[in-house]
């Protein structure tokens, strides 16, 4: 359950979504930026270039475990695997 940090009460998702939409309109952002889409974009960006470990990303996203994060966003790691293997290839003179 998410909590409102100002009051400590349970966060009403609909109210949060409305506040989010108002903030986007106020900022002149014209796109359907649902919380889930933003969350996925943030996770993908962190993991795509190795800026964050799976554990760090999991904690930032508030996931229960790195395993859940890996299961959800693991496809992003493929590019990191290619980059890591390129380092090995160069080290071996390839």
C-alpha positions in Angstrom: 0.0 0.0 0.0 1.3 3.4 -0.9 1.2 6.1 1.7 0.7 9.9 1.4 3.9 11.2 2.8 2.2 14.4 4.0 -0.5 12.7 6.1 0.6 9.1 6.5 -2.7 7.9 5.3 -3.3 5.5 2.4 -2.8 7.1 -1.0 -6.0 7.2 -3.1 -4.8 6.2 -6.5 -7.5 8.1 -8.4 -6.7 11.3 -6.5 -3.0 10.8 -7.2 -3.7 10.2 -10.9 -5.8 13.4 -11.1 -3.1 15.4 -9.4 -0.5 13.9 -11.8 -2.6 14.8 -14.8 -3.1 18.4 -13.5 0.6 18.8 -13.0 1.3 17.5 -16.5 -1.2 19.9 -18.0 0.2 22.8 -16.0 3.7 22.0 -17.2 2.5 21.9 -20.8 3.2 18.2 -21.2 0.8 16.8 -23.9 1.1 13.0 -23.7 -0.7 10.2 -22.0 1.7 9.7 -19.2 0.1 7.2 -16.9 2.1 6.2 -13.7 2.7 2.7 -15.1 4.2 4.1 -18.4 6.5 6.4 -16.5 7.5 3.7 -14.1 8.4 1.3 -17.0 10.3 4.1 -18.8 12.3 4.9 -15.7 13.1 1.2 -15.1 14.1 0.6 -18.7 16.3 3.6 -18.8 18.1 2.7 -15.5 18.7 -0.9 -16.6 19.4 -0.3 -20.3 22.8 1.2 -20.0 23.8 -0.4 -16.7 23.3 2.8 -14.7 21.7 0.8 -11.9 22.0 -2.8 -10.7 18.8 -4.8 -10.6 18.8 -4.5 -6.8 19.1 -0.7 -7.0 16.4 -0.4 -9.6 14.2 -2.7 -7.5 14.6 -0.5 -4.5 14.0 2.7 -6.4 10.8 1.3 -8.0 9.6 0.0 -4.6 9.5 -3.6 -5.7 9.3 -6.4 -3.2 12.4 -8.1 -4.7 15.0 -7.8 -7.4 13.6 -11.0 -8.8 10.3 -9.4 -9.6 12.1 -6.5 -11.2 14.2 -8.9 -13.3 11.1 -10.8 -14.4 9.4 -7.6 -15.4 12.3 -5.7 -17.0 14.8 -8.4 -17.7 14.5 -7.9 -21.5 16.3 -4.6 -21.1 19.4 -6.5 -19.9 20.0 -8.1 -23.3 21.8 -5.0 -24.5 23.9 -5.0 -21.3 24.9 -8.6 -22.0 26.1 -7.7 -25.5 28.1 -4.8 -24.2 29.7 -7.0 -21.5 30.6 -9.6 -24.0 32.2 -7.0 -26.3 34.5 -6.0 -23.4 35.6 -9.6 -23.1 36.1 -9.9 -26.8 38.3 -6.8 -26.9 40.3 -8.1 -23.8 41.0 -11.4 -25.7 42.2 -9.5 -28.7 39.1 -9.9 -30.8 
